[in-house]
Amino acid sequence: MLIFPAIDLYEKKAVRLYRGDYNQMTVYSNDPLSVAKDFEKAGATWIHTVDLEGAKDGTTPNLDVVRAIAQNTSLSVEIGGGIRSMETVEAYLENGVSRVILGTAAVENLPFLKEALNRYGDRIAVGVDLKDQKIAVRGWRETADLDTFAFLKSLEDMGLATVICTDIAKDGAMEGASHALYETLSSRYRFQLVASGGVSSLDDVRRLKALGLYGAIIGKAYYTGAISLKDAIKEAL
């Protein structure tokens, strides 16, 4: 299983939210590139990044930060947050990003998702963010009127390679991951599943690995020192 250390970007800083609440934001570093280099030193091969400003308004205000990480580390970079046009997809991929994560756009614009998959294949992932089992969109401020499992089945039928699933209630809460949720999803679908939200101990890492998941994202637990990234990567091997 891969470990994806995370940087959430806001005003070119590395931050974390508590349960998706922009009003409960903690700034952890004014230098995201330095944080990414620390991830690299710990043995990470991927980095998960989210543009929190982009998630709200569909822009790319932190593109230069993402580019710097891609160009100045050996990390494979995935990015999500407000990617709602092919121009934005291309801008990230042309600036060294390895995988682009569609969220709101995948839910609200299936033709766009299909076109992106046709053009870029496994360089496209979908972020499915769950709030009380409903799919959250637009920076987690709204929920879509969709059946979650039917939507996931439609992604599988399209041939999507990777889904990043976040349980918003667990995100930044340091209460452990939603193991039952990921067990259900991993047993139902064939795509590569990445767990996000609440991964806060090495036991979480072991249990998610035992489910056969493709990856797990570690955010706040790294920044608070609750998890050693090096140890988490070792446990996930």
Secondary structure as UniProt FT lines:
FT   STRAND          2..10
FT   TURN            11..12
FT   STRAND          13..18
FT   TURN            19..20
FT   STRAND          21..29
FT   HELIX           32..41
FT   TURN            42..43
FT   STRAND          46..51
FT   HELIX           52..57
FT   TURN            61..62
FT   HELIX           63..72
FT   STRAND          76..80
FT   HELIX           86..94
FT   TURN            95..96
FT   STRAND          99..102
FT   HELIX           104..108
FT   HELIX           110..120
FT   HELIX           121..123
FT   STRAND          124..131
FT   TURN            132..133
FT   STRAND          134..137
FT   TURN            138..141
FT   STRAND          142..143
FT   HELIX           148..158
FT   STRAND          162..167
FT   HELIX           168..170
FT   TURN            171..173
FT   HELIX           179..188
FT   STRAND          192..196
FT   HELIX           202..210
FT   TURN            211..212
FT   STRAND          215..218
FT   HELIX           220..223
FT   TURN            224..225
FT   HELIX           229..236
//
